[in-house]
């Protein structure tokens, strides 16, 4: 996916799927789009399709059958969204990843901050010199 930097953190420009953890390997990346689809979800999709067809055939009212099909589709989407509920990183992992990114950015911009500090000090010196040359209005 991307090169690994210090402490195994990905140096890619995009956010990795896990916060600095392991990324997809070459063997799992080549498996295709159905890698994340588990058997339970596929079975639920087949059952939904069968029940949908049976609803249109068995129920004489098309509107009621369409309502049942939509309800089943919503349940299928909820099942798909809940299938990886526990696979996300927890708060501490996300904060550790963010703190590493902030530290990397802080280290990268050290020279910019030093230049800004020099400019600010030069500006303050010019302002002090200008104030010293100006006669007081007391």
N, CA, C and O atoms as CSV, one atom per row, in Angstrom:
chain,resi,resn,atom,element,x,y,z
A,1,UNK,N,N,0.838,-1.177,0.000
A,1,UNK,CA,C,0.000,0.000,0.000
A,1,UNK,C,C,0.875,1.229,0.000
A,1,UNK,O,O,0.934,1.919,-1.018
A,2,UNK,N,N,1.547,1.538,1.065
A,2,UNK,CA,C,2.449,2.675,1.152
A,2,UNK,C,C,3.693,2.264,1.901
A,2,UNK,O,O,3.745,1.192,2.504
A,3,UNK,N,N,4.684,3.112,1.860
A,3,UNK,CA,C,5.901,2.812,2.600
A,3,UNK,C,C,5.629,2.959,4.078
A,3,UNK,O,O,4.774,3.740,4.496
A,4,UNK,N,N,6.366,2.201,4.861
A,4,UNK,CA,C,6.219,2.279,6.309
A,4,UNK,C,C,7.322,3.169,6.859
A,4,UNK,O,O,8.493,3.011,6.511
A,5,UNK,N,N,6.945,4.097,7.712
A,5,UNK,CA,C,7.892,4.992,8.359
A,5,UNK,C,C,8.274,4.447,9.722
A,5,UNK,O,O,8.170,3.244,9.962
A,6,UNK,N,N,8.721,5.335,10.630
A,6,UNK,CA,C,9.095,4.888,11.956
A,6,UNK,C,C,7.888,4.332,12.703
A,6,UNK,O,O,6.768,4.819,12.548
A,7,UNK,N,N,8.122,3.341,13.487
A,7,UNK,CA,C,7.102,2.678,14.315
A,7,UNK,C,C,5.996,2.051,13.484
A,7,UNK,O,O,4.885,1.865,13.982
A,8,UNK,N,N,6.276,1.719,12.220
A,8,UNK,CA,C,5.307,1.021,11.396
A,8,UNK,C,C,4.164,1.868,10.896
A,8,UNK,O,O,3.173,1.322,10.411
A,9,UNK,N,N,4.260,3.193,10.993
A,9,UNK,CA,C,3.184,4.077,10.545
A,9,UNK,C,C,3.332,4.288,9.045
A,9,UNK,O,O,4.427,4.554,8.550
A,10,UNK,N,N,2.231,4.167,8.335
A,10,UNK,CA,C,2.249,4.344,6.891
A,10,UNK,C,C,2.563,5.792,6.549
A,10,UNK,O,O,2.043,6.712,7.181
A,11,UNK,N,N,3.406,5.991,5.555
A,11,UNK,CA,C,3.757,7.341,5.136
A,11,UNK,C,C,2.960,7.777,3.918
A,11,UNK,O,O,3.282,8.790,3.297
A,12,UNK,N,N,1.929,7.027,3.573
A,12,UNK,CA,C,1.094,7.392,2.432
A,12,UNK,C,C,0.310,8.661,2.751
A,12,UNK,O,O,0.085,8.976,3.920
A,13,UNK,N,N,-0.103,9.386,1.723
A,13,UNK,CA,C,-0.814,10.651,1.903
A,13,UNK,C,C,-2.247,10.442,2.382
A,13,UNK,O,O,-2.826,11.348,2.980
A,14,UNK,N,N,-2.828,9.282,2.138
A,14,UNK,CA,C,-4.196,9.018,2.559
A,14,UNK,C,C,-4.189,8.296,3.899
A,14,UNK,O,O,-3.183,7.718,4.309
A,15,UNK,N,N,-5.328,8.342,4.565
A,15,UNK,CA,C,-5.437,7.689,5.857
A,15,UNK,C,C,-5.542,6.190,5.646
A,15,UNK,O,O,-6.399,5.742,4.885
A,16,UNK,N,N,-4.697,5.402,6.297
A,16,UNK,CA,C,-4.795,3.949,6.140
A,16,UNK,C,C,-6.080,3.416,6.772
A,16,UNK,O,O,-6.725,4.096,7.569
A,17,UNK,N,N,-6.435,2.190,6.400
A,17,UNK,CA,C,-7.682,1.631,6.897
A,17,UNK,C,C,-7.640,1.396,8.391
A,17,UNK,O,O,-8.675,1.480,9.053
A,18,UNK,N,N,-6.479,1.105,8.937
A,18,UNK,CA,C,-6.344,1.047,10.386
A,18,UNK,C,C,-5.361,2.125,10.776
A,18,UNK,O,O,-4.444,2.439,10.017
A,19,UNK,N,N,-5.537,2.679,11.923
A,19,UNK,CA,C,-4.735,3.820,12.356
A,19,UNK,C,C,-3.304,3.397,12.636
A,19,UNK,O,O,-2.949,3.124,13.782
A,20,UNK,N,N,-2.493,3.341,11.613
A,20,UNK,CA,C,-1.086,3.015,11.780
A,20,UNK,C,C,-0.822,1.539,11.964
A,20,UNK,O,O,0.326,1.142,12.163
A,21,UNK,N,N,-1.843,0.723,11.903
A,21,UNK,CA,C,-1.675,-0.707,12.111
A,21,UNK,C,C,-1.296,-1.395,10.819
A,21,UNK,O,O,-0.692,-0.792,9.932
A,22,UNK,N,N,-1.651,-2.650,10.722
A,22,UNK,CA,C,-1.313,-3.406,9.531
A,22,UNK,C,C,-2.217,-3.002,8.383
A,22,UNK,O,O,-3.373,-2.629,8.584
A,23,UNK,N,N,-1.685,-3.081,7.194
A,23,UNK,CA,C,-2.471,-2.778,6.004
A,23,UNK,C,C,-2.653,-4.064,5.217
A,23,UNK,O,O,-2.115,-5.106,5.591
A,24,UNK,N,N,-3.396,-3.996,4.145
A,24,UNK,CA,C,-3.678,-5.178,3.345
A,24,UNK,C,C,-2.396,-5.719,2.729
A,24,UNK,O,O,-1.552,-4.957,2.258
A,25,UNK,N,N,-2.258,-7.031,2.735
A,25,UNK,CA,C,-1.089,-7.653,2.136
A,25,UNK,C,C,-1.362,-7.913,0.669
A,25,UNK,O,O,-2.489,-7.761,0.198
A,26,UNK,N,N,-0.334,-8.300,-0.042
A,26,UNK,CA,C,-0.476,-8.541,-1.477
A,26,UNK,C,C,-1.426,-9.703,-1.740
A,26,UNK,O,O,-2.170,-9.677,-2.720
A,27,UNK,N,N,-1.414,-10.732,-0.873
A,27,UNK,CA,C,-2.279,-11.877,-1.117
A,27,UNK,C,C,-3.744,-11.534,-0.896
A,27,UNK,O,O,-4.602,-12.002,-1.645
A,28,UNK,N,N,-4.051,-10.721,0.126
A,28,UNK,CA,C,-5.452,-10.377,0.356
A,28,UNK,C,C,-5.912,-9.266,-0.571
A,28,UNK,O,O,-7.104,-9.169,-0.864
A,29,UNK,N,N,-4.995,-8.420,-1.041
A,29,UNK,CA,C,-5.391,-7.332,-1.930
A,29,UNK,C,C,-5.806,-7.868,-3.292
A,29,UNK,O,O,-6.623,-7.245,-3.971
A,30,UNK,N,N,-5.265,-9.005,-3.706
A,30,UNK,CA,C,-5.591,-9.564,-5.013
A,30,UNK,C,C,-6.867,-10.385,-5.013
A,30,UNK,O,O,-7.278,-10.876,-6.065
A,31,UNK,N,N,-7.505,-10.546,-3.862
A,31,UNK,CA,C,-8.676,-11.403,-3.782
A,31,UNK,C,C,-9.912,-10.767,-4.402
A,31,UNK,O,O,-10.881,-11.471,-4.683
A,32,UNK,N,N,-9.905,-9.480,-4.618
A,32,UNK,CA,C,-11.012,-8.835,-5.298
A,32,UNK,C,C,-11.921,-8.070,-4.360
A,32,UNK,O,O,-11.616,-7.859,-3.186
A,33,UNK,N,N,-13.046,-7.663,-4.919
A,33,UNK,CA,C,-13.947,-6.790,-4.189
A,33,UNK,C,C,-14.717,-7.540,-3.094
A,33,UNK,O,O,-15.208,-6.907,-2.160
A,34,UNK,N,N,-14.834,-8.839,-3.182
A,34,UNK,CA,C,-15.625,-9.606,-2.237
A,34,UNK,C,C,-14.830,-10.062,-1.019
A,34,UNK,O,O,-15.265,-10.963,-0.301
A,35,UNK,N,N,-13.671,-9.451,-0.776
A,35,UNK,CA,C,-12.864,-9.838,0.374
A,35,UNK,C,C,-13.614,-9.564,1.665
A,35,UNK,O,O,-13.600,-10.387,2.580
A,36,UNK,N,N,-14.268,-8.414,1.746
A,36,UNK,CA,C,-14.929,-8.020,2.987
A,36,UNK,C,C,-16.292,-8.682,3.166
A,36,UNK,O,O,-16.866,-8.613,4.252
A,37,UNK,N,N,-16.814,-9.314,2.136
A,37,UNK,CA,C,-18.134,-9.934,2.242
A,37,UNK,C,C,-17.972,-11.290,2.913
A,37,UNK,O,O,-17.286,-12.175,2.401
A,38,UNK,N,N,-18.608,-11.435,4.052
A,38,UNK,CA,C,-18.521,-12.733,4.729
A,38,UNK,C,C,-19.688,-13.617,4.316
A,38,UNK,O,O,-20.618,-13.172,3.644
A,39,UNK,N,N,-19.622,-14.848,4.722
A,39,UNK,CA,C,-20.638,-15.813,4.316
A,39,UNK,C,C,-22.021,-15.485,4.842
A,39,UNK,O,O,-23.021,-15.709,4.160
A,40,UNK,N,N,-22.080,-14.952,6.061
A,40,UNK,CA,C,-23.378,-14.621,6.651
A,40,UNK,C,C,-24.079,-13.535,5.843
A,40,UNK,O,O,-25.291,-13.592,5.633
A,41,UNK,N,N,-23.319,-12.556,5.398
A,41,UNK,CA,C,-23.908,-11.474,4.613
A,41,UNK,C,C,-24.362,-11.981,3.240
A,41,UNK,O,O,-25.423,-11.595,2.750
A,42,UNK,N,N,-23.567,-12.830,2.639
A,42,UNK,CA,C,-23.959,-13.402,1.350
A,42,UNK,C,C,-25.212,-14.257,1.490
A,42,UNK,O,O,-26.100,-14.208,0.639
A,43,UNK,N,N,-25.285,-15.040,2.563
A,43,UNK,CA,C,-26.472,-15.856,2.811
A,43,UNK,C,C,-27.691,-14.969,3.045
A,43,UNK,O,O,-28.780,-15.268,2.556
A,44,UNK,N,N,-27.511,-13.883,3.790
A,44,UNK,CA,C,-28.623,-12.956,4.033
A,44,UNK,C,C,-29.097,-12.331,2.720
A,44,UNK,O,O,-30.298,-12.130,2.536
A,45,UNK,N,N,-28.180,-12.022,1.810
A,45,UNK,CA,C,-28.565,-11.481,0.506
A,45,UNK,C,C,-29.363,-12.472,-0.319
A,45,UNK,O,O,-30.333,-12.103,-0.981
A,46,UNK,N,N,-28.952,-13.729,-0.279
A,46,UNK,CA,C,-29.683,-14.768,-1.022
A,46,UNK,C,C,-31.073,-14.961,-0.424
A,46,UNK,O,O,-32.057,-15.082,-1.154
A,47,UNK,N,N,-31.150,-14.989,0.903
A,47,UNK,CA,C,-32.452,-15.138,1.566
A,47,UNK,C,C,-33.345,-13.949,1.236
A,47,UNK,O,O,-34.533,-14.122,0.963
A,48,UNK,N,N,-32.782,-12.741,1.259
A,48,UNK,CA,C,-33.566,-11.544,0.936
A,48,UNK,C,C,-34.110,-11.622,-0.488
A,48,UNK,O,O,-35.275,-11.305,-0.730
A,49,UNK,N,N,-33.262,-12.047,-1.432
A,49,UNK,CA,C,-33.714,-12.154,-2.820
A,49,UNK,C,C,-34.834,-13.185,-2.948
A,49,UNK,O,O,-35.814,-12.956,-3.658
A,50,UNK,N,N,-34.690,-14.320,-2.259
A,50,UNK,CA,C,-35.720,-15.361,-2.338
A,50,UNK,C,C,-37.021,-14.894,-1.705
A,50,UNK,O,O,-38.097,-15.126,-2.256
A,51,UNK,N,N,-36.934,-14.251,-0.576
A,51,UNK,CA,C,-38.137,-13.748,0.098
A,51,UNK,C,C,-38.787,-12.643,-0.736
A,51,UNK,O,O,-40.012,-12.529,-0.772
A,52,UNK,N,N,-37.971,-11.834,-1.402
A,52,UNK,CA,C,-38.521,-10.773,-2.249
A,52,UNK,C,C,-39.329,-11.356,-3.397
A,52,UNK,O,O,-40.433,-10.893,-3.684
A,53,UNK,N,N,-38.790,-12.353,-4.041
A,53,UNK,CA,C,-39.508,-12.998,-5.145
A,53,UNK,C,C,-40.781,-13.660,-4.620
A,53,UNK,O,O,-41.845,-13.558,-5.231
A,54,UNK,N,N,-40.655,-14.345,-3.472
A,54,UNK,CA,C,-41.830,-15.007,-2.888
A,54,UNK,C,C,-42.893,-13.989,-2.482
A,54,UNK,O,O,-44.087,-14.267,-2.598
A,55,UNK,N,N,-42.478,-12.815,-2.008
A,55,UNK,CA,C,-43.440,-11.785,-1.606
A,55,UNK,C,C,-44.236,-11.296,-2.800
A,55,UNK,O,O,-45.449,-11.108,-2.700
A,56,UNK,N,N,-43.569,-11.087,-3.935
A,56,UNK,CA,C,-44.305,-10.624,-5.115
A,56,UNK,C,C,-45.207,-11.706,-5.690
A,56,UNK,O,O,-46.273,-11.417,-6.233
A,57,UNK,N,N,-44.768,-12.958,-5.563
A,57,UNK,CA,C,-45.579,-14.055,-6.106
A,57,UNK,C,C,-46.753,-14.362,-5.177
A,57,UNK,O,O,-47.878,-14.524,-5.648
A,58,UNK,N,N,-46.514,-14.444,-3.876
A,58,UNK,CA,C,-47.538,-14.897,-2.928
A,58,UNK,C,C,-48.526,-13.800,-2.556
A,58,UNK,O,O,-49.714,-14.066,-2.374
A,59,UNK,N,N,-48.035,-12.564,-2.441
A,59,UNK,CA,C,-48.923,-11.478,-2.025
A,59,UNK,C,C,-49.509,-10.840,-3.281
A,59,UNK,O,O,-48.783,-10.505,-4.217
A,60,UNK,N,N,-50.805,-10.682,-3.288
A,60,UNK,CA,C,-51.469,-10.117,-4.462
A,60,UNK,C,C,-51.256,-8.618,-4.587
A,60,UNK,O,O,-51.323,-8.085,-5.695
A,61,UNK,N,N,-51.006,-7.934,-3.502
A,61,UNK,CA,C,-50.856,-6.491,-3.526
A,61,UNK,C,C,-49.379,-6.141,-3.757
A,61,UNK,O,O,-48.514,-6.479,-2.949
A,62,UNK,N,N,-49.114,-5.466,-4.862
A,62,UNK,CA,C,-47.740,-5.129,-5.230
A,62,UNK,C,C,-47.135,-4.110,-4.270
A,62,UNK,O,O,-45.934,-4.150,-4.000
A,63,UNK,N,N,-47.943,-3.213,-3.761
A,63,UNK,CA,C,-47.441,-2.169,-2.863
A,63,UNK,C,C,-46.981,-2.785,-1.543
A,63,UNK,O,O,-45.930,-2.409,-1.023
A,64,UNK,N,N,-47.733,-3.703,-1.006
A,64,UNK,CA,C,-47.352,-4.376,0.246
A,64,UNK,C,C,-46.087,-5.207,0.019
A,64,UNK,O,O,-45.180,-5.208,0.850
A,65,UNK,N,N,-46.035,-5.907,-1.103
A,65,UNK,CA,C,-44.846,-6.710,-1.407
A,65,UNK,C,C,-43.614,-5.821,-1.564
A,65,UNK,O,O,-42.537,-6.169,-1.082
A,66,UNK,N,N,-43.761,-4.682,-2.231
A,66,UNK,CA,C,-42.635,-3.756,-2.387
A,66,UNK,C,C,-42.202,-3.201,-1.029
A,66,UNK,O,O,-41.011,-3.008,-0.784
A,67,UNK,N,N,-43.164,-2.948,-0.155
A,67,UNK,CA,C,-42.829,-2.486,1.195
A,67,UNK,C,C,-42.021,-3.523,1.951
A,67,UNK,O,O,-41.043,-3.186,2.618
A,68,UNK,N,N,-42.422,-4.782,1.853
A,68,UNK,CA,C,-41.662,-5.854,2.509
A,68,UNK,C,C,-40.261,-5.996,1.916
A,68,UNK,O,O,-39.301,-6.249,2.644
A,69,UNK,N,N,-40.143,-5.835,0.607
A,69,UNK,CA,C,-38.836,-5.917,-0.046
A,69,UNK,C,C,-37.929,-4.784,0.436
A,69,UNK,O,O,-36.758,-5.015,0.737
A,70,UNK,N,N,-38.456,-3.578,0.511
A,70,UNK,CA,C,-37.667,-2.433,0.981
A,70,UNK,C,C,-37.267,-2.636,2.438
A,70,UNK,O,O,-36.130,-2.353,2.813
A,71,UNK,N,N,-38.188,-3.122,3.257
A,71,UNK,CA,C,-37.869,-3.385,4.665
A,71,UNK,C,C,-36.754,-4.421,4.770
A,71,UNK,O,O,-35.826,-4.258,5.562
A,72,UNK,N,N,-36.842,-5.477,3.981
A,72,UNK,CA,C,-35.786,-6.495,3.975
A,72,UNK,C,C,-34.454,-5.936,3.507
A,72,UNK,O,O,-33.402,-6.301,4.030
A,73,UNK,N,N,-34.502,-5.046,2.517
A,73,UNK,CA,C,-33.267,-4.422,2.029
A,73,UNK,C,C,-32.625,-3.556,3.113
A,73,UNK,O,O,-31.404,-3.549,3.270
A,74,UNK,N,N,-33.448,-2.834,3.850
A,74,UNK,CA,C,-32.928,-2.016,4.947
A,74,UNK,C,C,-32.272,-2.911,5.998
A,74,UNK,O,O,-31.193,-2.591,6.496
A,75,UNK,N,N,-32.912,-4.024,6.335
A,75,UNK,CA,C,-32.315,-4.961,7.284
A,75,UNK,C,C,-30.990,-5.521,6.759
A,75,UNK,O,O,-30.041,-5.703,7.522
A,76,UNK,N,N,-30.934,-5.788,5.470
A,76,UNK,CA,C,-29.701,-6.296,4.872
A,76,UNK,C,C,-28.588,-5.248,4.949
A,76,UNK,O,O,-27.440,-5.590,5.235
A,77,UNK,N,N,-28.908,-3.999,4.701
A,77,UNK,CA,C,-27.913,-2.921,4.794
A,77,UNK,C,C,-27.437,-2.757,6.232
A,77,UNK,O,O,-26.245,-2.561,6.472
A,78,UNK,N,N,-28.358,-2.835,7.187
A,78,UNK,CA,C,-27.965,-2.742,8.600
A,78,UNK,C,C,-27.046,-3.901,8.966
A,78,UNK,O,O,-26.066,-3.701,9.684
A,79,UNK,N,N,-27.334,-5.087,8.498
A,79,UNK,CA,C,-26.481,-6.245,8.752
A,79,UNK,C,C,-25.096,-6.033,8.142
A,79,UNK,O,O,-24.085,-6.363,8.763
A,80,UNK,N,N,-25.050,-5.489,6.943
A,80,UNK,CA,C,-23.761,-5.241,6.288
A,80,UNK,C,C,-22.945,-4.195,7.052
A,80,UNK,O,O,-21.731,-4.332,7.199
A,81,UNK,N,N,-23.616,-3.162,7.531
A,81,UNK,CA,C,-22.904,-2.115,8.260
A,81,UNK,C,C,-22.440,-2.603,9.628
A,81,UNK,O,O,-21.401,-2.165,10.123
A,82,UNK,N,N,-23.191,-3.496,10.234
A,82,UNK,CA,C,-22.839,-3.983,11.563
A,82,UNK,C,C,-21.854,-5.140,11.518
A,82,UNK,O,O,-21.353,-5.557,12.562
A,83,UNK,N,N,-21.566,-5.664,10.341
A,83,UNK,CA,C,-20.699,-6.845,10.264
A,83,UNK,C,C,-19.266,-6.553,10.691
A,83,UNK,O,O,-18.584,-7.445,11.195
A,84,UNK,N,N,-18.796,-5.324,10.502
A,84,UNK,CA,C,-17.422,-4.996,10.906
A,84,UNK,C,C,-17.412,-3.996,12.064
A,84,UNK,O,O,-16.499,-3.178,12.172
A,85,UNK,N,N,-18.409,-4.062,12.913
A,85,UNK,CA,C,-18.560,-3.114,14.006
A,85,UNK,C,C,-17.358,-3.122,14.944
A,85,UNK,O,O,-16.942,-2.062,15.412
A,86,UNK,N,N,-16.797,-4.283,15.227
A,86,UNK,CA,C,-15.692,-4.389,16.182
A,86,UNK,C,C,-14.316,-4.269,15.540
A,86,UNK,O,O,-13.311,-4.352,16.245
A,87,UNK,N,N,-14.239,-4.080,14.249
A,87,UNK,CA,C,-12.933,-4.066,13.592
A,87,UNK,C,C,-12.303,-2.685,13.523
A,87,UNK,O,O,-11.179,-2.558,13.036
A,88,UNK,N,N,-12.979,-1.658,13.988
A,88,UNK,CA,C,-12.418,-0.311,13.927
A,88,UNK,C,C,-11.451,-0.088,15.091
A,88,UNK,O,O,-11.567,-0.746,16.125
A,89,UNK,N,N,-10.497,0.836,14.930
A,89,UNK,CA,C,-9.566,1.113,16.022
A,89,UNK,C,C,-10.275,1.859,17.146
A,89,UNK,O,O,-11.234,2.597,16.915
A,90,UNK,N,N,-9.785,1.653,18.365
A,90,UNK,CA,C,-10.411,2.347,19.482
A,90,UNK,C,C,-9.840,3.762,19.613
A,90,UNK,O,O,-8.965,4.164,18.847
A,91,UNK,N,N,-10.340,4.494,20.580
A,91,UNK,CA,C,-9.986,5.896,20.743
A,91,UNK,C,C,-8.483,6.075,20.953
A,91,UNK,O,O,-7.878,6.969,20.362
A,92,UNK,N,N,-7.884,5.242,21.781
A,92,UNK,CA,C,-6.464,5.382,22.076
A,92,UNK,C,C,-5.612,5.172,20.823
A,92,UNK,O,O,-4.640,5.896,20.607
A,93,UNK,N,N,-5.972,4.184,19.998
A,93,UNK,CA,C,-5.216,3.945,18.767
A,93,UNK,C,C,-5.326,5.120,17.812
A,93,UNK,O,O,-4.341,5.516,17.190
A,94,UNK,N,N,-6.536,5.684,17.694
A,94,UNK,CA,C,-6.709,6.842,16.807
A,94,UNK,C,C,-5.916,8.038,17.316
A,94,UNK,O,O,-5.274,8.738,16.534
A,95,UNK,N,N,-5.958,8.274,18.623
A,95,UNK,CA,C,-5.219,9.405,19.182
A,95,UNK,C,C,-3.713,9.202,19.049
A,95,UNK,O,O,-2.987,10.162,18.793
A,96,UNK,N,N,-3.231,7.973,19.219
A,96,UNK,CA,C,-1.810,7.694,19.034
A,96,UNK,C,C,-1.404,7.973,17.594
A,96,UNK,O,O,-0.352,8.564,17.349
A,97,UNK,N,N,-2.228,7.553,16.643
A,97,UNK,CA,C,-1.948,7.806,15.232
A,97,UNK,C,C,-1.929,9.304,14.943
A,97,UNK,O,O,-1.039,9.797,14.250
A,98,UNK,N,N,-2.922,10.033,15.481
A,98,UNK,CA,C,-2.965,11.486,15.271
A,98,UNK,C,C,-1.779,12.183,15.899
A,98,UNK,O,O,-1.215,13.106,15.311
A,99,UNK,N,N,-1.393,11.745,17.098
A,99,UNK,CA,C,-0.248,12.394,17.746
A,99,UNK,C,C,1.037,12.148,16.970
A,99,UNK,O,O,1.894,13.028,16.894
A,100,UNK,N,N,1.176,10.965,16.397
A,100,UNK,CA,C,2.358,10.708,15.558
A,100,UNK,C,C,2.352,11.585,14.317
A,100,UNK,O,O,3.395,12.095,13.908
A,101,UNK,N,N,1.173,11.763,13.712
A,101,UNK,CA,C,1.089,12.648,12.547
A,101,UNK,C,C,1.405,14.083,12.921
A,101,UNK,O,O,2.111,14.775,12.188
A,102,UNK,N,N,0.878,14.545,14.079
A,102,UNK,CA,C,1.183,15.919,14.518
A,102,UNK,C,C,2.656,16.097,14.780
A,102,UNK,O,O,3.218,17.132,14.424
A,103,UNK,N,N,3.314,15.104,15.402
A,103,UNK,CA,C,4.746,15.193,15.684
A,103,UNK,C,C,5.542,15.231,14.385
A,103,UNK,O,O,6.484,16.013,14.253
A,104,UNK,N,N,5.164,14.389,13.427
A,104,UNK,CA,C,5.849,14.402,12.131
A,104,UNK,C,C,5.709,15.767,11.458
A,104,UNK,O,O,6.679,16.295,10.915
A,105,UNK,N,N,4.508,16.334,11.491
A,105,UNK,CA,C,4.288,17.645,10.883
A,105,UNK,C,C,5.081,18.713,11.627
A,105,UNK,O,O,5.664,19.598,11.000
A,106,UNK,N,N,5.110,18.643,12.959
A,106,UNK,CA,C,5.869,19.592,13.767
A,106,UNK,C,C,7.356,19.526,13.404
A,106,UNK,O,O,8.009,20.557,13.248
A,107,UNK,N,N,7.883,18.304,13.271
A,107,UNK,CA,C,9.292,18.138,12.912
A,107,UNK,C,C,9.567,18.644,11.498
A,107,UNK,O,O,10.609,19.249,11.249
A,108,UNK,N,N,8.641,18.401,10.573
A,108,UNK,CA,C,8.830,18.858,9.194
A,108,UNK,C,C,8.853,20.379,9.098
A,108,UNK,O,O,9.570,20.941,8.271
A,109,UNK,N,N,8.070,21.046,9.944
A,109,UNK,CA,C,7.942,22.494,9.852
A,109,UNK,C,C,8.838,23.250,10.824
A,109,UNK,O,O,8.584,24.425,11.086
A,110,UNK,N,N,9.867,22.627,11.362
A,110,UNK,CA,C,10.744,23.293,12.329
A,110,UNK,C,C,11.466,24.475,11.681
A,110,UNK,O,O,11.599,25.529,12.304
A,111,UNK,N,N,11.933,24.315,10.445
A,111,UNK,CA,C,12.651,25.408,9.784
A,111,UNK,C,C,11.714,26.585,9.481
A,111,UNK,O,O,12.130,27.741,9.551
A,112,UNK,N,N,10.472,26.297,9.149
A,112,UNK,CA,C,9.505,27.360,8.879
A,112,UNK,C,C,9.237,28.156,10.153
A,112,UNK,O,O,9.166,29.385,10.124
A,113,UNK,N,N,9.088,27.444,11.275
A,113,UNK,CA,C,8.873,28.144,12.547
A,113,UNK,C,C,10.082,28.985,12.922
A,113,UNK,O,O,9.924,30.083,13.454
A,114,UNK,N,N,11.291,28.492,12.656
A,114,UNK,CA,C,12.498,29.258,12.969
A,114,UNK,C,C,12.556,30.533,12.127
A,114,UNK,O,O,12.906,31.597,12.637
A,115,UNK,N,N,12.215,30.429,10.841
A,115,UNK,CA,C,12.180,31.620,9.989
A,115,UNK,C,C,11.132,32.619,10.463
A,115,UNK,O,O,11.388,33.822,10.501
A,116,UNK,N,N,9.956,32.120,10.824
A,116,UNK,CA,C,8.905,33.004,11.326
A,116,UNK,C,C,9.343,33.698,12.613
A,116,UNK,O,O,9.073,34.882,12.815
A,117,UNK,N,N,10.024,32.942,13.485
A,117,UNK,CA,C,10.505,33.539,14.727
A,117,UNK,C,C,11.522,34.639,14.441
A,117,UNK,O,O,11.491,35.686,15.088
A,118,UNK,N,N,12.428,34.418,13.476
A,118,UNK,CA,C,13.411,35.445,13.115
A,118,UNK,C,C,12.719,36.676,12.536
A,118,UNK,O,O,13.081,37.806,12.863
A,119,UNK,N,N,11.733,36.459,11.683
A,119,UNK,CA,C,10.993,37.593,11.119
A,119,UNK,C,C,10.282,38.386,12.212
A,119,UNK,O,O,10.286,39.617,12.206
A,120,UNK,N,N,9.674,37.664,13.145
A,120,UNK,CA,C,8.960,38.328,14.230
A,120,UNK,C,C,9.915,39.139,15.099
A,120,UNK,O,O,9.617,40.275,15.467
A,121,UNK,N,N,11.058,38.553,15.423
A,121,UNK,CA,C,12.038,39.279,16.242
A,121,UNK,C,C,12.570,40.494,15.502
A,121,UNK,O,O,12.775,41.542,16.115
A,122,UNK,N,N,12.803,40.377,14.182
A,122,UNK,CA,C,13.252,41.529,13.392
A,122,UNK,C,C,12.164,42.605,13.364
A,122,UNK,O,O,12.460,43.796,13.462
A,123,UNK,N,N,10.926,42.187,13.233
A,123,UNK,CA,C,9.808,43.130,13.238
A,123,UNK,C,C,9.725,43.842,14.590
A,123,UNK,O,O,9.543,45.059,14.641
A,124,UNK,N,N,9.855,43.099,15.666
A,124,UNK,CA,C,9.806,43.708,16.993
A,124,UNK,C,C,10.958,44.686,17.192
A,124,UNK,O,O,10.787,45.736,17.812
A,125,UNK,N,N,12.137,44.338,16.663
A,125,UNK,CA,C,13.284,45.248,16.783
A,125,UNK,C,C,13.028,46.527,15.991
A,125,UNK,O,O,13.344,47.618,16.465
A,126,UNK,N,N,12.458,46.408,14.785
A,126,UNK,CA,C,12.138,47.599,14.000
A,126,UNK,C,C,11.098,48.460,14.709
A,126,UNK,O,O,11.206,49.686,14.722
A,127,UNK,N,N,10.095,47.820,15.295
A,127,UNK,CA,C,9.064,48.575,16.006
A,127,UNK,C,C,9.643,49.292,17.223
A,127,UNK,O,O,9.267,50.428,17.513
A,128,UNK,N,N,10.553,48.633,17.933
A,128,UNK,CA,C,11.184,49.265,19.096
A,128,UNK,C,C,12.057,50.437,18.656
A,128,UNK,O,O,12.074,51.478,19.313
A,129,UNK,N,N,12.782,50.274,17.550
A,129,UNK,CA,C,13.624,51.352,17.028
A,129,UNK,C,C,12.773,52.537,16.581
A,129,UNK,O,O,13.120,53.690,16.838
A,130,UNK,N,N,11.655,52.248,15.909
A,130,UNK,CA,C,10.754,53.310,15.462
A,130,UNK,C,C,10.161,54.052,16.663
A,130,UNK,O,O,10.038,55.276,16.640
A,131,UNK,N,N,9.799,53.315,17.702
A,131,UNK,CA,C,9.238,53.936,18.904
A,131,UNK,C,C,10.290,54.776,19.623
A,131,UNK,O,O,9.960,55.799,20.222
A,132,UNK,N,N,11.538,54.358,19.570
A,132,UNK,CA,C,12.603,55.124,20.232
A,132,UNK,C,C,12.883,56.414,19.471
A,132,UNK,O,O,13.230,57.416,20.097
A,133,UNK,N,N,12.750,56.430,18.162
A,133,UNK,CA,C,12.999,57.626,17.360
A,133,UNK,C,C,11.860,58.625,17.445
A,133,UNK,O,O,12.079,59.823,17.264
A,134,UNK,N,N,10.673,58.167,17.710
A,134,UNK,CA,C,9.509,59.026,17.763
A,134,UNK,C,C,9.525,59.872,19.044
A,134,UNK,O,O,9.752,59.343,20.132
A,135,UNK,N,N,9.286,61.182,18.918
A,135,UNK,CA,C,9.254,62.003,20.143
A,135,UNK,C,C,7.986,61.712,20.928
A,135,UNK,O,O,6.930,61.454,20.349
A,136,UNK,N,N,8.093,61.753,22.215
A,136,UNK,CA,C,6.957,61.488,23.088
A,136,UNK,C,C,6.020,62.694,23.102
A,136,UNK,O,O,6.486,63.833,23.054
A,137,UNK,N,N,4.762,62.473,23.164
A,137,UNK,CA,C,3.746,63.516,23.090
A,137,UNK,C,C,3.222,63.930,24.473
A,137,UNK,O,O,2.119,64.470,24.561
A,138,UNK,N,N,3.942,63.705,25.504
A,138,UNK,CA,C,3.450,64.000,26.873
A,138,UNK,C,C,3.362,65.419,27.137
A,138,UNK,O,O,2.969,65.820,28.233
